[in-house]
Amino acid sequence: MGNGENSRRNLNAMPSLWFQGRRRRQRESRVAFGTPIGWRGGGQRAVGAVASATAPYFTRHAVHQQTISRMRRRASAVITRQRLRLRGPAGEPERVAERLRDIGPWASLNMAAVLWGSQHAVVKQVIEQGVDPAWVNLGRFGAGALVFWLVQLGRRVRAPDRGDGSARAAPLAERLRLAIELGVWMFLGYAFQSVGLQTTTAARSGFLLYMNVKLVPIFAAIFLRRRIAALTWLSAAVAFAGTALLSYDGAPPNVGDAWSLAAAAASALFILRLECAVAVMPPIELNAWSLSTVTLCSALWMAAVPNAPAASLLQHQLPDVVRSVGALPILYLGLVTTALASWLQAVGQRRIPAEQAAILYALDPVYGALFAYMLLDEQLGAQGWLGAALIVVAALVSRRATRNGDGGRPTHRSG
């Protein structure tokens, strides 16, 4: 009976076993031949098999396309840069602006030296007409101060709420103190030079005055505790040697030489203090106050001359000066070589350290010799041309020191 029951169970299970076998054979046939029977299961397996087989190809293709796109972008950037270079500096405004910010201060100081170089021939022509040098200083600095006050007044009228143009501006009392101090140093430089010219030659006076090229780095190291770069010392020494060859005549020393050295010291202190002042004071306001101080000091100096009261100076000597030389030379000295040159100097020394600016100022006798040759027909010998060449080399060395970062940035101390 047990065997019968087992046989009966096997017969009942045969249909299900047959259907299971049939389904298994259909699945195998779909995988083998891709028949549409049971599309859902077989299609999914077929798509998965195809995707697995082609995945490496599509991956390589995507990477290849990304590489091509990256190379195209790089090539486009290179072509764009080349086109901008072919078009000139205007195609790179940021780089041009950076170069202008770098070159602008040097160009300003160099232009100031050119203007100062032109003043020597004009002053000599005026003095040869019998005009006292004190009158020349009074007229030029008075005209220069008037120009800056008019500009300052015009700016206030156009924009009454406008600030002083500097986020680091100092209080008014400190600005006045700095401007008056600069005016005093400037006046002392010109006054000592005028006194020294009474007993020494103009060439030696010019040579000794440009001792400030050497004095400015020394004063910067002493008073500002500044580390002076080796290239700056080298350029100062070369400029000193060039000025000696250009101006020194080999005569024995005298009292006028001492006054000229005092003028050089005053000029060096002016250059050094100017660096501190321009950091906290706009150039126009600074020059307005400083040139007014020089004008006032010059007027007091002339009034202190024995047997020459101020009323007599204004009533008699001033008209005689204007009639003898005319107004044009005085206006040129006041508006161009004083007002414009002082503004260029203040703008340039905002970014140029004082010890390197002094080396550019040493170009003054070089330009002075050129203007003397053109206007007065004064000739330079071989020694003079060698000295001029050395001064130019010194200016280039100083420029290289700044480009290499050897000269450093100004350290402003308003105290």
Secondary structure as GFF3:
##gff-version 3
##sequence-region A 1 415
A	DSSP	alpha_helix	2	33	.	.	.	ID=ss1
A	DSSP	alpha_helix	39	87	.	.	.	ID=ss2
A	DSSP	three_ten_helix	89	91	.	.	.	ID=ss3
A	DSSP	alpha_helix	93	127	.	.	.	ID=ss4
A	DSSP	alpha_helix	133	158	.	.	.	ID=ss5
A	DSSP	alpha_helix	172	196	.	.	.	ID=ss6
A	DSSP	alpha_helix	202	209	.	.	.	ID=ss7
A	DSSP	alpha_helix	212	223	.	.	.	ID=ss8
A	DSSP	alpha_helix	230	247	.	.	.	ID=ss9
A	DSSP	alpha_helix	255	277	.	.	.	ID=ss10
A	DSSP	alpha_helix	283	303	.	.	.	ID=ss11
A	DSSP	alpha_helix	310	312	.	.	.	ID=ss12
A	DSSP	pi_helix	313	317	.	.	.	ID=ss13
A	DSSP	alpha_helix	318	325	.	.	.	ID=ss14
A	DSSP	alpha_helix	327	331	.	.	.	ID=ss15
A	DSSP	pi_helix	332	340	.	.	.	ID=ss16
A	DSSP	alpha_helix	341	348	.	.	.	ID=ss17
A	DSSP	alpha_helix	354	361	.	.	.	ID=ss18
A	DSSP	alpha_helix	364	375	.	.	.	ID=ss19
A	DSSP	alpha_helix	382	403	.	.	.	ID=ss20
###
